[in-house]
Amino acid sequence: MTKENYPNQEGKIIIVTGANTGLGYETSLELARKGALVVMACRNLEKANKAKSQILEIVANAKLDALQIDLSSLKSVRSFAKAFLAKYNRLDLLINNAGVMMPPYSKTEDGFELQFGANYLGHFLLTRLLLDTIVKTEDSRIVTLSSLVHKNAKINFDDLQSELKYSASAAYGQSKLACLVFNYELQRRLEENAFTNTISTAAHPGIATTELSRHMPKLLYFALRYTIAPFITHAPSEGAKPTLMAAMGKAHGGDYFGPTGIGEMKGKPGLAKSTEEARDPKLAQKLWAVSEELVGEKFL
């Protein structure tokens, strides 16, 4: 199934976090082309409105709404959920896309390591706050973005916030493994609670040339860009295709999509491979309990 023959999304309401750039922008553009009302949930409203204008130049009749959210702030996530629920009474698709990759060490206002807080915990809370509306919406989905790096990652329960030792790449991997663990455990809990209207799916973009690489050392970035990058990377519009498949394509609960080329780095979208650790129910239950405690919300 290509983006051209996905089912029409007219009448559907969809949230895309991090919608102003990269994968989020391309995802929002395609969903707007399909007739959905896309809520562009972004940290910077000025950038969100600029992206909104760009989409309207391409899709003149696009239905778009820009709302502010900072996934690294639990207070901001709560404010966004409150604002969304005051305006809308259904949610067909929640796409947990926003993220930061390998920044210098910093903590969120809630005391979380930035990547674990923004990439994972913010989306965990957002999904929790919107779940009642999602499960009441027929054929709804929750799509969570992971990464190839989950395959070499571990959840370090002894140092979740990287306070004892910080590796930007290890912390990024941990956050993206947590996102994929969340996908599988969310599906288990939806089934256990007989929420048959809703499925959880996940996706990864392969290696896409997005703004996430801005924290990469400049020398390494340019060395890769002009040597092997063209052979192992693809454009954000291609990187967004697994997300679109997870959102609109034929899928079962818990399915995980990515590029199907060599090493899942690029290529046509299809089912992707995940590690045993990502699918481990015991690890998932432990992470879920810790996450509930950290965000202050019981969840399913």
C-alpha positions as CSV (number, residue, x, y, z in Angstrom):
1,M,0.0,0.0,0.0
2,T,1.5,3.3,-1.0
3,K,0.6,6.8,0.3
4,E,-1.6,7.3,-2.8
5,N,-4.0,4.5,-1.9
6,Y,-4.3,4.8,1.8
7,P,-8.0,5.1,2.8
8,N,-9.5,8.6,2.9
9,Q,-9.2,10.2,6.4
10,E,-12.0,12.7,6.0
11,G,-13.7,13.3,9.3
12,K,-10.9,12.0,11.4
13,I,-9.0,14.0,14.0
14,I,-5.3,13.2,14.3
15,I,-2.6,14.5,16.6
16,V,1.0,14.5,15.4
17,T,3.6,15.6,18.0
18,G,6.6,17.4,16.6
19,A,4.7,18.2,13.4
20,N,6.6,21.3,12.3
21,T,9.7,19.6,10.9
22,G,11.2,16.4,9.6
23,L,9.1,13.2,9.9
24,G,6.3,15.0,11.8
25,Y,5.9,17.6,9.0
26,E,5.9,14.9,6.3
27,T,3.4,12.8,8.2
28,S,1.1,15.8,8.8
29,L,1.3,16.8,5.1
30,E,0.2,13.3,3.9
31,L,-2.6,13.1,6.5
32,A,-3.8,16.5,5.5
33,R,-3.8,15.3,1.8
34,K,-6.0,12.4,2.9
35,G,-8.6,14.8,4.4
36,A,-7.9,14.5,8.1
37,L,-8.0,17.3,10.6
38,V,-4.4,17.4,11.8
39,V,-3.6,18.9,15.2
40,M,0.0,19.9,14.9
41,A,1.3,19.6,18.5
42,C,4.6,21.5,18.7
43,R,6.9,23.0,21.2
44,N,7.3,26.3,19.2
45,L,4.0,27.7,18.0
46,E,5.7,30.1,15.7
47,K,7.4,27.3,13.9
48,A,4.2,25.3,14.0
49,N,2.3,28.1,12.3
50,K,5.0,28.4,9.6
51,A,4.8,24.7,8.9
52,K,1.0,25.0,8.8
53,S,1.3,27.8,6.2
54,Q,3.6,25.6,4.1
55,I,1.2,22.7,4.1
56,L,-1.7,25.0,3.1
57,E,0.4,26.1,0.1
58,I,0.6,22.5,-1.0
59,V,-2.9,21.4,0.2
60,A,-5.1,24.4,-0.1
61,N,-8.1,22.8,1.7
62,A,-6.0,21.3,4.5
63,K,-7.6,21.2,7.9
64,L,-5.0,22.1,10.4
65,D,-4.8,23.2,14.0
66,A,-1.6,24.2,15.8
67,L,-1.4,23.6,19.6
68,Q,1.5,24.1,21.9
69,I,3.1,21.2,23.7
70,D,6.5,20.7,25.3
71,L,7.0,16.9,25.7
72,S,9.8,17.6,28.2
73,S,7.4,19.2,30.6
74,L,4.7,17.2,32.4
75,K,2.8,20.5,33.1
76,S,2.9,21.4,29.4
77,V,1.6,17.9,28.4
78,R,-1.3,18.3,30.9
79,S,-2.1,21.8,29.5
80,F,-2.1,20.5,25.9
81,A,-4.4,17.6,26.8
82,K,-6.8,19.9,28.6
83,A,-6.8,22.3,25.6
84,F,-7.3,19.5,23.1
85,L,-10.2,17.9,25.0
86,A,-11.9,21.3,25.4
87,K,-12.0,21.6,21.6
88,Y,-12.5,18.0,20.4
89,N,-14.6,15.0,21.5
90,R,-12.9,12.3,19.5
91,L,-9.3,11.3,18.6
92,D,-8.8,8.8,15.8
93,L,-5.0,8.8,15.7
94,L,-2.4,9.9,18.2
95,I,1.1,9.9,16.6
96,N,3.8,10.1,19.2
97,N,6.5,11.4,16.9
98,A,8.4,14.2,18.6
99,G,11.9,13.6,19.9
100,V,15.4,14.9,20.6
101,M,18.5,13.0,19.7
102,M,21.9,12.9,21.5
103,P,22.0,16.4,23.0
104,P,24.5,17.5,25.7
105,Y,23.4,16.3,29.1
106,S,20.5,18.2,30.6
107,K,17.5,17.5,32.8
108,T,13.9,18.5,32.3
109,E,12.0,20.7,34.8
110,D,10.7,17.5,36.3
111,G,14.2,16.1,36.9
112,F,14.3,13.6,34.0
113,E,17.2,13.1,31.6
114,L,16.0,15.1,28.5
115,Q,15.7,12.3,26.0
116,F,14.0,9.9,28.4
117,G,11.7,12.7,29.4
118,A,10.8,14.1,26.0
119,N,10.9,11.0,23.8
120,Y,9.3,8.6,26.2
121,L,7.8,9.9,29.4
122,G,6.0,12.9,27.8
123,H,4.3,10.6,25.3
124,F,3.5,8.0,28.0
125,L,1.6,10.8,29.9
126,L,0.1,12.3,26.8
127,T,-1.3,8.9,25.8
128,R,-2.7,8.3,29.3
129,L,-4.5,11.7,29.4
130,L,-6.1,11.2,26.0
131,L,-6.8,7.5,26.3
132,D,-10.5,7.8,27.4
133,T,-11.3,9.8,24.3
134,I,-9.2,7.5,22.0
135,V,-10.9,4.3,23.1
136,K,-14.3,5.8,22.6
137,T,-13.4,6.6,19.0
138,E,-14.1,3.8,16.5
139,D,-11.1,2.2,14.8
140,S,-8.6,4.5,16.6
141,R,-4.9,4.0,16.8
142,I,-1.9,5.1,18.8
143,V,1.4,5.2,16.8
144,T,4.7,5.5,18.7
145,L,8.0,6.2,17.0
146,S,11.0,4.1,17.9
147,S,14.4,3.7,16.2
148,L,16.8,1.2,14.8
149,V,19.0,2.0,17.8
150,H,16.7,0.2,20.1
151,K,18.4,-3.0,19.0
152,N,21.6,-2.1,20.9
153,A,19.9,-0.4,23.8
154,K,19.1,-1.3,27.4
155,I,16.7,0.1,30.0
156,N,19.1,1.0,32.9
157,F,16.7,0.9,35.8
158,D,19.6,1.6,38.2
159,D,20.3,4.9,36.4
160,L,17.3,5.8,34.3
161,Q,18.1,9.5,34.4
162,S,21.8,9.1,33.5
163,E,22.8,10.8,36.7
164,L,25.7,8.4,37.4
165,K,27.0,8.3,33.9
166,Y,25.8,10.0,30.7
167,S,26.2,8.7,27.2
168,A,24.1,10.7,24.7
169,S,23.8,7.7,22.4
170,A,23.0,5.2,25.2
171,A,20.4,7.6,26.6
172,Y,18.8,8.0,23.2
173,G,18.8,4.3,22.6
174,Q,17.2,3.7,26.0
175,S,14.4,6.3,25.2
176,K,13.6,4.7,21.9
177,L,13.7,1.1,23.3
178,A,11.3,2.4,26.0
179,C,9.0,3.7,23.2
180,L,8.9,0.3,21.6
181,V,8.4,-1.6,24.9
182,F,5.5,0.9,25.5
183,N,3.9,0.0,22.1
184,Y,3.8,-3.7,22.9
185,E,2.7,-3.3,26.5
186,L,0.0,-0.8,25.6
187,Q,-1.4,-3.3,23.1
188,R,-1.4,-6.0,25.8
189,R,-3.3,-3.8,28.2
190,L,-5.8,-2.6,25.6
191,E,-6.6,-6.3,25.0
192,E,-6.8,-7.1,28.7
193,N,-9.3,-4.3,29.2
194,A,-11.3,-5.3,26.2
195,F,-10.8,-2.0,24.4
196,T,-11.4,-3.5,21.0
197,N,-11.9,-0.1,19.2
198,T,-8.2,0.8,19.6
199,I,-4.8,-0.7,18.6
200,S,-1.3,0.3,19.4
201,T,1.3,0.3,16.6
202,A,4.9,1.5,16.2
203,A,7.2,2.6,13.5
204,H,10.8,3.6,12.8
205,P,12.1,5.7,9.9
206,G,15.3,3.9,9.2
207,I,18.0,6.5,8.8
208,A,16.3,9.7,7.6
209,T,18.1,13.0,7.1
210,T,16.2,15.1,9.7
211,E,17.0,17.9,12.1
212,L,17.5,15.3,14.8
213,S,21.1,15.1,13.6
214,R,21.8,18.7,14.8
215,H,23.6,17.5,17.9
216,M,25.9,15.2,16.0
217,P,29.6,16.4,16.0
218,K,30.0,18.6,12.9
219,L,33.0,16.8,11.6
220,L,31.3,13.4,11.8
221,Y,28.1,14.9,10.3
222,F,29.9,16.2,7.2
223,A,32.1,13.2,6.8
224,L,29.0,11.0,6.7
225,R,27.0,13.3,4.6
226,Y,29.5,13.4,1.7
227,T,30.7,9.7,1.9
228,I,28.3,6.9,2.8
229,A,25.2,8.9,3.8
230,P,23.6,8.8,0.3
231,F,23.8,5.0,0.4
232,I,22.3,4.4,3.8
233,T,19.9,7.3,4.3
234,H,16.7,8.6,2.8
235,A,14.7,11.8,2.8
236,P,12.2,12.6,5.6
237,S,9.3,12.0,3.1
238,E,10.6,8.4,2.7
239,G,11.3,8.1,6.4
240,A,7.7,9.0,7.2
241,K,6.2,6.1,5.2
242,P,6.5,3.5,8.0
243,T,4.6,5.9,10.2
244,L,1.9,6.4,7.6
245,M,1.6,2.6,7.2
246,A,1.3,2.2,11.0
247,A,-1.3,5.0,11.0
248,M,-3.4,4.2,7.9
249,G,-2.4,0.9,6.5
250,K,-3.5,-2.7,7.3
251,A,-2.2,-3.4,10.8
252,H,-2.7,-5.5,13.8
253,G,-2.2,-4.4,17.4
254,G,1.4,-4.3,18.3
255,D,2.7,-4.2,14.7
256,Y,6.0,-2.4,14.2
257,F,6.8,-0.9,10.8
258,G,10.0,0.3,9.2
259,P,12.0,0.3,5.9
260,T,12.5,-3.1,4.4
261,G,15.8,-2.5,2.6
262,I,19.3,-3.7,3.9
263,G,19.5,-3.3,7.6
264,E,16.1,-1.6,7.6
265,M,18.0,1.7,6.9
266,K,16.0,2.7,3.9
267,G,13.6,1.2,1.4
268,K,9.9,0.4,1.1
269,P,7.9,0.4,4.3
270,G,6.8,-2.9,5.8
271,L,6.9,-5.0,9.0
272,A,10.1,-4.4,11.0
273,K,12.1,-6.6,13.4
274,S,12.4,-5.8,17.1
275,T,14.5,-7.4,19.8
276,E,13.3,-10.0,22.4
277,E,14.0,-7.3,25.0
278,A,11.5,-4.9,23.4
279,R,8.8,-7.6,23.5
280,D,9.6,-8.9,27.1
281,P,6.4,-8.6,29.2
282,K,8.3,-8.6,32.5
283,L,10.5,-5.8,31.5
284,A,7.5,-3.9,30.1
285,Q,5.6,-4.3,33.4
286,K,8.5,-3.0,35.4
287,L,9.0,0.0,33.0
288,W,5.2,0.7,33.1
289,A,5.1,0.8,36.9
290,V,8.2,3.1,37.1
291,S,6.7,5.3,34.4
292,E,3.4,5.6,36.3
293,E,5.3,6.6,39.4
294,L,7.4,9.2,37.5
295,V,4.5,10.9,35.8
296,G,2.1,10.6,38.7
297,E,-0.7,8.8,36.8
298,K,-2.1,5.2,36.9
299,F,-2.5,3.9,33.4
300,L,-4.7,0.9,32.4
